[in-house]
Amino acid sequence: MTASKTNPATKIETGLGQCQGSVSISTDGPGFLSVTSQVQNWIDSIEAECGLITIFIRHTSASLTIQENADPDVLRDLGDKLCELAPEEYPYRHCSEGPDDMPAHIKAMLTSTMLSIPVKKGKLQLGQWQGIYLIEHREQPHDRLLELHFIGTAA
């Protein structure tokens, strides 16, 4: 077994605080919508320096993910696979909100409703090829609400 290398911890900053807010996102129908810039803009607006941001989506038919941000074929392939895993053409019991509703619930269950991302020097600590995406699982456009919570230090 190889020992892992860690960076030494830095001194804990004084003045730890927290801030909450929200971001409204309008979708055009099913697919992956990058929300990385909206989250970073919110971090900038509260002058966050170092800490952790939690992003929560308040819906059961949409979800969040961190995924590839360079090649759009990755997102298309992921969308295709989600549709294969939860097809509309299935005799679901729950169908009162349309044929895309129950598959949307399944897709949301398979992905995530909450993400936590470190913030350092006021920037999201995403990898070079990572982006934050809202995944809309319904056919019709929707207004989606992301709740944001930052805990850490201010600039």
SVG drawing of the C-alpha trace seen along z (x, -y; Angstrom):
<svg xmlns="http://www.w3.org/2000/svg" viewBox="-53 -41 57 43">
<polyline fill="none" stroke="black" stroke-width="0.4" points="0.0,0.0 1.3,-3.4 1.1,-6.2 -0.8,-9.2 0.7,-12.6 -1.2,-15.4 -0.5,-19.1 0.1,-20.5 -2.9,-22.2 -2.9,-26.0 -3.8,-28.0 -7.5,-28.3 -8.7,-31.8 -10.5,-33.8 -13.9,-35.4 -15.7,-32.3 -19.1,-33.2 -21.9,-32.0 -24.2,-33.3 -27.3,-32.0 -28.9,-33.0 -30.5,-31.6 -30.2,-31.6 -33.2,-31.2 -32.5,-29.3 -34.9,-29.0 -34.6,-25.9 -35.7,-25.3 -36.5,-21.6 -34.4,-18.4 -30.7,-18.6 -27.6,-19.8 -27.4,-23.6 -24.1,-25.0 -24.6,-27.0 -21.0,-27.4 -20.8,-31.1 -24.0,-31.9 -22.6,-30.1 -19.2,-31.8 -20.9,-35.2 -22.8,-34.6 -19.5,-33.8 -18.0,-37.0 -21.0,-39.0 -20.6,-37.9 -16.8,-38.3 -16.2,-34.7 -12.5,-33.9 -12.1,-30.4 -14.7,-27.8 -17.3,-25.5 -20.4,-26.2 -23.3,-23.9 -25.8,-24.0 -29.2,-22.4 -31.9,-22.2 -35.5,-22.4 -37.1,-20.1 -37.8,-16.4 -37.7,-16.4 -34.4,-18.2 -31.0,-17.6 -27.3,-18.7 -24.0,-17.2 -20.4,-18.1 -19.3,-16.9 -17.1,-17.4 -17.2,-20.9 -15.1,-20.6 -16.6,-18.0 -20.5,-18.4 -20.7,-14.8 -20.1,-13.7 -23.3,-15.5 -25.2,-14.2 -24.1,-10.6 -25.0,-11.0 -28.4,-12.3 -29.0,-9.4 -28.0,-6.9 -30.4,-8.5 -33.2,-8.2 -32.3,-4.6 -32.3,-3.9 -35.7,-5.7 -37.6,-5.6 -41.0,-7.4 -42.4,-4.3 -43.0,-2.3 -46.2,-1.6 -45.5,-3.7 -48.2,-4.0 -47.6,-7.7 -48.6,-9.4 -50.9,-12.3 -48.4,-15.0 -47.5,-13.6 -45.4,-10.8 -42.1,-12.6 -42.8,-13.1 -42.0,-9.7 -38.9,-9.2 -37.8,-12.7 -38.1,-11.5 -36.0,-8.4 -33.3,-10.5 -33.2,-12.9 -32.9,-10.0 -30.0,-8.6 -28.1,-11.9 -28.0,-14.4 -30.0,-17.2 -27.0,-18.7 -23.3,-19.4 -20.6,-20.7 -17.6,-22.4 -14.5,-23.9 -13.8,-27.6 -10.2,-28.9 -9.1,-32.5 -12.7,-33.3 -12.8,-30.7 -14.7,-27.4 -12.1,-24.6 -13.3,-22.6 -11.0,-20.7 -9.9,-22.0 -12.5,-20.0 -15.3,-20.3 -18.4,-22.3 -21.6,-22.5 -24.7,-21.5 -28.4,-21.7 -30.0,-18.7 -33.5,-19.4 -35.5,-16.1 -38.9,-17.5 -39.9,-18.2 -41.4,-21.6 -39.4,-24.7 -39.3,-25.3 -38.0,-27.9 -35.7,-26.1 -34.4,-27.4 -30.9,-26.7 -30.4,-27.4 -26.8,-28.4 -25.1,-28.2 -21.5,-29.3 -19.6,-28.8 -16.1,-30.2 -14.2,-33.4 -14.7,-36.7 -12.1,-38.4"/>
</svg>
